[in-house]
Amino acid sequence: DHATHQFWNTETMRILITAGPTREYIDPIRYISNASSGRMGFAVAQAAVNAGHDVTLISGPVSLLTPPGVTRASFVTVDELQSAVDEHFDSCDVLIMAAAVGDFTVANPLPQKLSRKNGPITLKLKPTSDILAAVAAGKTPTQTIVAFAVKDGSREEIETKARAEQISKNADFTVANTIDAMGKDQSLACIIEANREEPAVKWAHRPKTELAQKIVELLEARVR
């Protein structure tokens, strides 16, 4: 019941959410991307705005409608996402990094469309910058960061990898997902909280809308 929820939630948070995939261009029309649909980030934006929070959603190229009441900004490349996060981070209480950020970019993008007549080609890729680690290094004690870790392996292996990443990126919560969650409406996930041994939200298959609600509830419990 959204009306009831808004009644007892008196602490309005400024929540910055990233969502969707990045694209790194090979030539003017071809790119390297991933299977992210943006559904998770958009679900969190919907849950947060329903709860009465001030939400800015920075989205990659997806075919989803912006939830009413949400401020929308856009990115395509990793560099554009970095600039958008840098622009908005200082004024937010919470950063929820649900975007699927590419790990590599093309070292030398071609200025013209590549033709098959050019024969076999080899692409040189270079690592992209770690956006979350960079912004988290400058977070204040009043800011909260929610990271996402999409990993392969068993639940225990995923959780171990996610905890290590959480420490290195100075995140307060990490949503640990299996890789098959990408592009789907459901997710096998748990939510890990910094300095807490057991997951704050246990492993389960859930609709992303339900997982989004749990993220918002954890954030609200933190500021109460």
C-alpha positions in Angstrom: 0.0 0.0 0.0 1.9 3.0 -1.3 -0.2 5.6 0.6 0.5 3.9 3.9 4.2 3.5 3.1 4.5 7.2 2.4 2.8 8.0 5.6 5.5 6.4 7.9 8.4 7.2 5.6 9.2 10.7 6.8 12.9 10.7 5.8 13.0 11.5 2.0 16.2 10.4 0.4 17.8 11.7 -2.8 18.5 8.5 -4.6 20.7 8.2 -7.7 20.2 5.0 -9.7 22.1 3.8 -12.8 20.5 1.2 -15.1 21.0 -0.6 -18.4 24.0 -1.5 -20.6 26.9 0.5 -21.9 28.0 0.5 -25.5 31.6 0.8 -26.7 31.8 1.5 -30.4 34.0 -0.5 -32.8 33.0 1.8 -35.8 30.2 4.3 -36.2 27.4 1.7 -36.2 28.8 -1.4 -34.4 29.5 -1.8 -30.7 30.4 -4.1 -27.9 27.6 -4.3 -25.3 25.9 -6.7 -22.9 22.5 -8.3 -22.3 21.3 -5.9 -19.6 17.6 -4.9 -20.0 17.7 -2.1 -17.4 14.7 -3.8 -15.6 16.5 -4.0 -12.2 17.4 -0.3 -12.1 14.0 0.8 -13.3 12.3 -1.4 -10.7 14.3 0.2 -8.0 13.5 3.6 -9.3 9.8 2.7 -9.3 9.9 1.3 -5.7 11.8 4.4 -4.5 9.5 7.0 -6.0 6.5 5.0 -4.8 8.0 5.4 -1.3 8.2 9.1 -1.7 11.9 9.5 -2.4 13.5 12.0 -4.8 14.8 9.7 -7.6 17.2 10.5 -10.5 17.7 7.6 -12.9 20.6 7.5 -15.3 19.9 4.9 -18.0 21.7 3.3 -20.8 20.0 2.5 -24.1 16.9 0.4 -23.1 13.3 0.1 -24.2 11.6 1.0 -20.9 9.4 3.8 -19.9 10.6 6.2 -17.2 8.5 5.7 -14.0 6.3 8.8 -13.4 8.0 11.2 -10.9 11.5 10.0 -11.7 14.1 12.4 -13.2 15.8 10.7 -16.2 19.2 11.2 -17.7 20.9 9.1 -20.4 24.2 7.6 -21.3 25.6 5.3 -24.0 29.3 4.8 -23.3 31.2 4.1 -20.0 32.7 7.6 -20.2 29.3 9.2 -20.5 28.1 7.2 -17.5 31.2 8.2 -15.5 30.4 11.9 -16.3 26.8 11.6 -15.3 27.6 9.9 -12.0 30.3 12.5 -11.3 27.8 15.2 -12.0 25.0 13.9 -9.6 26.9 12.0 -6.9 27.8 14.8 -4.5 24.1 15.8 -4.2 22.7 12.3 -3.6 22.2 10.4 -0.3 22.2 7.0 -2.0 23.9 5.7 -5.2 22.4 2.5 -6.5 24.8 1.2 -9.2 22.5 -1.2 -11.1 24.0 -0.4 -14.6 25.9 -3.2 -16.3 29.1 -1.4 -17.0 31.3 -2.8 -19.7 34.8 -4.0 -18.5 36.4 -3.2 -21.9 36.4 -0.6 -24.6 37.9 -0.6 -28.1 41.4 0.8 -28.1 41.2 2.3 -31.6 37.6 2.8 -32.8 37.4 3.1 -36.6 36.1 6.4 -38.0 34.3 4.6 -40.9 32.1 1.6 -41.2 34.2 -1.6 -41.3 33.6 -3.8 -44.4 34.0 -7.6 -44.6 36.1 -6.9 -47.7 38.8 -5.8 -45.2 39.1 -9.5 -44.3 39.7 -10.9 -40.8 40.4 -8.3 -38.2 41.7 -8.3 -34.7 40.2 -5.9 -32.1 42.4 -4.6 -29.4 40.4 -4.0 -26.2 41.5 -2.0 -23.1 40.0 -2.0 -19.6 37.4 0.7 -18.8 37.7 2.8 -15.6 36.0 1.5 -12.5 33.3 4.1 -12.0 32.1 2.8 -8.6 35.5 2.5 -7.0 36.3 6.0 -8.1 33.2 7.7 -6.7 33.1 5.6 -3.6 36.6 6.8 -2.7 35.1 10.2 -2.2 31.8 9.3 -0.5 30.9 11.1 2.8 29.8 9.3 6.0 26.2 10.2 5.3 26.1 8.7 1.8 25.2 5.1 1.1 26.3 3.0 -1.9 24.5 -0.1 -3.2 26.6 -2.1 -5.6 25.6 -5.0 -7.9 27.8 -8.0 -8.5 26.9 -10.4 -11.3 29.1 -13.5 -11.0 29.3 -17.1 -12.0 29.8 -20.1 -9.8 28.0 -21.5 -6.8 26.1 -19.3 -4.4 28.9 -19.5 -1.9 31.5 -18.6 -4.6 29.4 -15.7 -5.8 28.9 -14.4 -2.2 32.7 -14.6 -1.5 33.5 -12.7 -4.7 30.8 -10.1 -4.0 32.1 -9.6 -0.4 35.7 -9.0 -1.7 34.4 -6.6 -4.3 32.2 -4.8 -1.6 35.3 -4.1 0.5 37.5 -3.0 -2.4 34.7 -0.6 -3.7 33.6 0.7 -0.3 30.0 -0.3 -0.8 27.5 -0.5 2.0 25.3 -3.1 0.3 26.0 -5.4 -2.5 23.3 -7.2 -4.5 24.9 -10.5 -5.5 23.3 -12.1 -8.7 23.9 -15.1 -10.8 24.7 -14.3 -14.4 21.4 -15.7 -15.8 19.6 -12.8 -14.1 20.6 -10.4 -16.9 17.8 -9.5 -19.2 15.2 -11.5 -17.2 12.2 -10.4 -15.0 13.4 -12.6 -12.1 16.7 -12.8 -10.3 18.5 -15.4 -8.1 20.1 -13.0 -5.7 21.0 -12.1 -2.1 21.9 -8.7 -0.6 25.1 -8.5 1.5 25.6 -5.7 4.0 29.1 -4.5 5.0 30.4 -5.8 8.3 27.5 -8.3 8.6 28.3 -12.0 8.3 24.9 -13.3 7.2 23.2 -11.8 4.1 20.8 -9.0 4.9 18.4 -10.5 2.4 18.9 -14.3 1.8 19.3 -16.1 -1.5 16.0 -16.6 -3.4 14.5 -16.5 -6.8 12.4 -13.3 -6.8 10.8 -11.0 -9.3 13.1 -7.9 -9.8 10.2 -5.8 -8.5 10.3 -7.6 -5.2 14.1 -7.4 -4.9 13.8 -3.7 -5.7 11.3 -3.2 -2.8 13.7 -5.0 -0.4 16.6 -2.7 -1.4 14.4 0.4 -0.7 13.4 -1.1 2.7 17.0 -1.7 3.7 17.9 1.9 2.8 15.0 3.2 4.8 15.8 1.1 7.8 19.4 2.6 7.7 18.2 6.2 8.0 15.4 5.6 10.6 
